[in-house]
């Protein structure tokens, strides 16, 4: 595929866009960015964004998805819905992670095609790449080696969704393509004590340790694995850039282009939250993949780059967490 793309926004009118999973962190960011974009162009986005909560349409139920597409007739679909979680959640609920994510991808992609949708963007994850892929990981690394066992069910489901988009594009000529984000964080994150990702888990842990006056905080694993992190609003802007492309690649990486160790991240979050105790490691817990850094050359080629520095983004994420605590809206359970 070439890197030809258009740079215009929605000056010609915003299509009817179904954001699957609009209540999640990624979906909410997409809604924010799309409404900002529409507002800048003088467009009323509220009747163009198609949003449905799980009690309105369960994406794991084929008949409900097809009914929604038939009734609302979206012109564009973004699949931001997923069952997500960290190492503990993946290890505890492997069947749920595999089944739910397979069903979401298969049902929405199939229903979109049957409903005449010509453009669909599926959001996957950097965990689709092999555990020991060369760093930084290029899109060509897909299926070149074994996956990381601690998140294999989730990765297999995301690979299936990516390949299903590619197959529909090849067989039916629709522009169904995928984006593979790195580790995400930002407003609306899940701060569950056991099932959250590393940044929200550490934000909560260091905040509670500071409030309770604990002398130390212990993090999972050795602290040596390196991870890349991207603010969810940067991802949303990247998705919009991809949707403007005339001829996008079948899948592209979206990341920050830099990484740090988990221990460095922990010290950074301790500073952001004001925690002054010791940070300890627990090498008896699993580390996961040694390093995950994405090659983002394809995104840069279409004019996108991340805007939000990690420390700046963590400060904003912590403020959002505190606001959520004070209003009762923080996702803690």
N, C-alpha and C positions, 0 to 999 in steps of 0.2 A: 504494500500500500504506500501511496505517496503521502507527503505532509501538506498537501494543499488544504487550505481552510479559509473560511470566511471570517472577517473580523467584526462584522456588524452585530448589534445586539438584536432586540426584538422590534426594531423600528417598523418592520413590515407586519407586525402583529404577533402576539405570543400564541403559540399553539396550545391546545389543551394538553397539559402535561400531568400525568398521573405519577405522583411521588409515592412509591410503595414504601411504607415504614416512616411516614412523616413525623411520627411522635418520637422516634429514636434520635440519637445524637446526630447522625449523618443526615437523616431525612429532614430534621428541623433546620439544620444548617443550609441545606439545599433550598428549603422554602424561604429562609431569610434572604439568601443571595438572589434568588429569582425575583422576589418581591422588590428588593432594592433595584435590580436591573430594570424591572418593568416600570417602577416609579420614575427612574431616571429618563425613561423613554415616553413617559406620559400615558402608560397603559394601566388599566385596572386589572390587576392580576388575580383578584379574588374569584372571578368566574372562569379563569383559565387554569388555575391549579386545582387538580382533582385530588382530594384528600379523603381517606377513609380509615377510621380506626379499626382495630381487630374485631370489635363487636359488630361492625358493619360488614366487613369482609375478612374472613379467615383465609390467609394466603396459602395455607396448607390444604385447603379444601377446593378441589378443582371446580366444582359446580358453582361455588360462590364467586370465585375469580372470574369465570366466564360470564356469569350474570352481571357482575359489576362492569366488565369491559363492554358487554352488549348494551347496557343501560346508559353508561356515561360516555362511551365512544371517545376514548383518548386518542390523540394524534401522536403523542410521544410518551414513552414510559421510562422511568428511572427506577431500578430495583435497588433500593437502599435498605430494604427489610432483611433481617437475618437474626438467627439465634446466635448470640456472641457471648464470649467470656474468656477468662484467662486460663492458665494451665490447670488449675484446680477444677474449674468448671468443665473443661474439655475431658479431663480424666474421669470425672464423676458421672457425666451424662453423655458418653460417646454416641449412644444410639439416638438420643434426642438431637444432638448437634448434626448428625449425619442425615437423619430422616427429615427434620424440619427444614433444613437448608436445601436439601434435594427437592422437596416438594414446593417450596417457595419459588425456586428457579424454574422448575419444570412447568408448574401451573401458570405462572405469569408470562413466561416466554411463549408457551403454546397458545394461551388465551389471547395474547397480544397479536400474534400472527393471524389467528382465526378471526380476530376483530378488525383486521385491516391496518394495524399499526405498522408504519414504515420505519420508525426510528425507536430504538430501545438501547439503553445503557445499563449494563449489569455491573454492580460493584462487588468485586471479589476481595482478595487479601494477599498480602505479600507471603503468607504462609503456604501458598500454592507451590512455591519453588522448593527444590530439594534442600535437605538439611545442610549439606556441605557444598552448596552451589558456589562457584567462584564469585568473589565480591569485587565491586558492587554487582548485584544480580541483574542481568539483562532479561528481556522478555524471552529470548531464545533458550533460557535455562529450564523452561517448563518441561517436565517429564524426563529430565535428563539424569535423574537419580532418586534414591529413596527420600520420602518425606520425613519431617520431624515427627516422631511417634506421639509426642504429647499433644499435638493438635491435628493429627492425621484425619479424623472424621470430618472436621470442619473443612480442612484443605481439600479433601476428596470431593465434597459437595460443591465447593467453589470452582474447582477444576471442571466438574460436570456442567455447571452453569455457563462457564466461559466457553466450553466446547459446544454446548447446545446453541449458544448465540452464533458461534462460528459456522455451525452446520446449517442453521436457518438462513444465514446470510449467503452461504455457498449454494444452497439448494433453491431458495426462494427469492434471492435478490434484495431482501430487506437489509437495512443498515442496522443490524443488531451487533453491538460491540461491547467491550468490557474495559473497566479500569481496575487496577490492582493497587489499592492504597497500602501504605506502610502503617505502622501503629498510630492510632489516632487518639486525640484527647480534645477536650474543650467543653463548652456549655452543654448541659444536659447529660453529662456522662453518668455512668452507673457506678455508685460507690458502695455496692454490696460488699460485705465483709469478706466473702470467700469467692464470689463468682465474677468479680470485676477485673479489668485489665490493670496493668502495672501502675500507670500514673494515677488513676483515681484511687486505687488501693493504697498507694503510698501517701497521697494527699490526706486521705481519711486517717491513716495510721499515725502519721506525724502530727496531724492536728489534735487527735485524741491524746497522744502522748504528751504534747505540750500542755493541753488543758488539765490533764491528770497529774502532771509533774513527774512523768516517768524518767528514769535516768538513762534508759537505752531503748532503742528500737531495733529488732532483728528482721532482716529481709531474707526472702527465700533465696537459696542457692549461694554460689560463691561470690556473686556480684561482678564476675568478669565478663559475662556475655555482653556483646555490644548491640545496641538497638537504635533504630531511627524513629523519630516521632514527628508527626505533622498535625498542626492545628486543623480542626474539622472545617473551619471557614476557608482555609486554603484549599482543602480538598473540594469543597463545594464550588469554589471558583474554577478549579481544575476541571470539574465535571462540566461546567458551563462552557469552558473553552473547547472541550471535546465535542459537545453537542453542536458547536458551531462549525466543526470540521466537515467539509464536503466528503472526504474520503479517508476516514480514520483507520488506523491499524485495528486489527481484530481485538487486541488487548494492549494496554499501555500501563506502565508503572507510574504511580503518583507518590512522591515522597519529598523529603526535605533536602536530600543529597548529602547529609552528614549524620554521624551517629556518636554515641558515647556509651560507656559501660553502665550497667545497672547500678553499680555502687556510686558512680559519678552522678547519675540521675537522682539517687536517694539523697545524696548530700545537697544537691541543688534544691530538691523539694523540701528538705529540712530547713534550708535557708529561707525559702519562700514562705513557709508556714511559721517561721520563727522558732523552730525547735532547736534547742542548744545541747541536747544530750548526745550520747554516743550512738553511732550507727554500726551495728554488728551484722555479720553474715551467718547463714546456716548452710554449709556445704552439703549437708545430708539431704536437702531438698533439691528437686530437679532444676537444672539450669535452662533446659530447652535448647534451641538452636544456638550455636556459639556466636554467630553474627548474622544479622539481617540488614543489609544496606542495599537499597534499590538504585539501579542506574535509571536516571530520569531524563535521558537525552531526548527521547521522543516527545516528552511534554515540553521541554525547553524549545524544541524545534517548532512548536506551534505558538510560541510566544508566552508560555506560562512559566512562572517561577513562584515559589512560596514567599509570602510577605511577612509572616509572623515569626519572630525570633523565639526560640524555645523558652528562655527565661521570662520574656514578656508574656508569652502564651500561658505559662504556668501560673504567673501572678494573676492573670485574668481568670484562669480556671479555678484558682483558689478563692477568688472573690465570688465567683459563681457558686461554689460549694458553700461558702458562708451565707450567701443570700438564700440558697436553698434550705439551709438549716434553719434560718430565722423565719422563713415563710412556710416551712413544712413541705416544700416541694422537692427536696433532695431525695434522690433514689438510693435509699440505704438498705432496703430489704429485697 
